[in-house]
């Protein structure tokens, strides 16, 4: 159910209906996500499946933050020295 709620444009809920200690039925509910939640779900669908369970559970860890390439660092440094340069 967590994977459905993380990837679908809607959310699902399931609650047991009990009589005493015995489950006698279930209550199934769903609703459409708002735009932000639906966008987040679509973004996750587009990501790699590797690590998806950990991202959904919130237990994924970033080993290292992404770093810019050496060329980007050099280009940014060059631009900061000469703002009139077209390169």
HELIX and SHEET records of a PDB file:
HELIX    1   1 UNK A    2  UNK A    7  1                                   6    
HELIX    2   2 UNK A   35  UNK A   46  1                                  12    
HELIX    3   3 UNK A   52  UNK A   57  1                                   6    
HELIX    4   4 UNK A   70  UNK A   81  1                                  12    
SHEET    1   A 2 UNK A  10  UNK A  19  0                                        
SHEET    2   A 2 UNK A  22  UNK A  32 -1                                        
END                                                                             
